[in-house]
């Protein structure tokens, strides 16, 4: 239990930040799931639109410091590779 006023404030801030970061991670994972669903079951145009949305969410999540920028770049690269494979396969 925190005793000083500044430590109590820091605890309150940590709780708020943790909740906000969890929300951002859930939004990121949800966008990735939506992209995967569009890639598997939707049209190529839907998958491209979903990829643009995922890209935006990943960049925003990295900018806020929730994930490392390199992790965002790696995820975007892998998702883009899957999208390109789908486009080239013609399905």
Secondary structure by P-SEA (a helix, b strand, c coil): ccccaaaaaaaaaaaaaaaaaaaaaaaaaaaaaaaaaaaccccaaaaaaaaaaaaaaaaaaaaaccccaaaaaaaaaaaaaaaaaaaaacc
